[in-house]
Amino acid sequence: MDIRRTVIYLGLAISSYFLFITWNDDYGQKTRIDAPIQAEAPVGPDTPSVTGVTADTEHPQLEAPLVAPAGDVSAPSAELIKIKTDVLQVTINPRGGEVTEVLLPEFPASIETKDIPFVLLENNQRRTYVAQSGLIGRDGIDTNGGALFSAESNEYTLTEGKDELVVVLSTETAKGLVEKIFTFHRGNYLIDMQYRIHNSSAQPWEGVFYAQLKRDNSPDPSAGSGMGMQAYLGAALTTKENRYEKVTYDDLESDAYKNQQEGGWAAMLQHYFLSAWVPPQDTIHTYNGRFVKGNYIFGFYDQPLVVAAGSVGETGASLYVGPKDQDKLEKIAPHLELTVDYGWLWWIAQPLFFLLTFFHGIVGNWGVAIILLTLCVKILFFYPSAMSYRSMANMRKVGPKMQQIKEQYGDNREKLGQEMMALYKKEKINPLGGCLPMLIQMPVFISLYWVLMESVELRQAPFALWITDMSVMDPYFILPLLMGASMFVQMRLNPTPPDPMQARVMQFMPVVMTVFFLWFPAGLVLYWVVNNLLSIAQQYVITKQIENS
């Protein structure tokens, strides 16, 4: 090839690269940045039927119609209540005391906007995603719609030196005072929520506690960029039959969900984050989900609570609103850590995650931890890979004999196949050996994909130079190109397939794989690049040994 042709091809390659970079900037998938929206005046939940709970209400459907309470006689302020801790910024609507907004200051919305916290829950024109709870039934304060609470202040802050912040909402009813108490803890995404019913009347108070999550069909704001498999967006719970059971939004649209059991939790999941109501684990709860007025609702309600005349009763649950942190979730409720969903290869992904976190604890860099993990995986598969590379080296060594057989028996395909198989057997060659290294590592590759996809620890985790986030694609596609180049070198070390069509397919494999990897998370491509480089070194040494023997 003359120098002019080489220069032309090189210029075309460089031009194509920069054109593709520009196209990706304009049209490629980008991480959505959802800044907090100034909340409007609080609005209560849809009011159910006075005669009971019907199918088109947001409240849970109980077994029998319920009598409405005498009514709310209080007249508190309706200003939103703001709570700030070291890890949470929460807004509570005094109408019903529902959590209408949760910001996570420890998790920036994006690398470029460190000062804008990620928005998990919100209730505005962009998205409806809130945590509701209430008391319904004969004396329930929320049967006619959310009760209107009052509080001592509209702003609360967890001060330095304090580990706990208690926010008390209250409303006066015909039978006495009802308090809704939120307790926040330092460094904790779990909010304790308790109702305290002061029955000052001469009759028993009776009501049913419920807690639920309500979300519309808006896309996952934390999905980020990338192609291929996507994190689960939907509801989930734990049951006696399944430790981790998904209830998709399609399921809720087609039919209501209902299941009664002891303990458990009800959650809504998205990429990296979740919200979950966690009731007491020693009592029976009825878990239910439904699709109402364009919103997906998932939660639980309890058995009726009876508070004797002149006494005080309590009921409630805990609300988790935060990252999918396995260590934290495991301590909150049984099997809640399974919401970090590694798919059907979890039995491989889980050890990979623990090994990855172990290395990160030593080196403090997730990219370096991935390189060390790749080295461990390579050591684990060293002998199967070595057998494959020896087989390919032997095939390359007997290439002239194979060509001779092909020329001799080219017109007789049956005889050609017999002679080839005899040669393979004599030289101890496995014609499929070249596929073995890739095949045995595919489960590891897929498992690592899910580890990088689901582990919030790797969200916005930098490596070096231009790689500022291991969980999203390389912005300049340098790692995919290095992967393609390393794969091309590997192909050059392999023997040329005897079939011309197969040989042409193998020549295009690096190009196809490079395109395939362009939008993969940078951490995953880094794993494959390092794995290829280690494989090239191993294969080169084995090939030279065979050729010199």
Secondary structure by P-SEA (a helix, b strand, c coil): ccaaaaaaaaaaaaaaaaaaaaaaaccccccccccccccccccccccccccccccccccccccbbbbbcccccbbbbccbbbbbcccbbbbbccccccccbbbbcccccccccccccccccccccccccccccccccccccccccbbbbbcccccccccccccbbbbbbbbbcccbbbbbbbbbbccccbbbbbbbbbccccbbbbbbbbbbccccccccccccccccccccccccccccccccccccaaaaaabbbbbbbccccccccccccbbbbbccccbbbbbbccccccbbbbbccccbbbbccccccccbbbbbbccccaaaaaacccccccccccccaaaaaaaaaaaaaaaaaacccaaaaaaaaaaaaaaaaaaaaaaaaaaaaaaaaaaaaaaaaaaaccccaaaaaaaaaaaaaaacccccccaaaaaaaaaaaaaaaaaaacccccccccccccccccccccccaaaaaaaaaaaaaaaaaccccccaaaaaaaaaaaaaaaaaaccccaaaaaaaaaaaaaaaaaaaaaaaaaaac
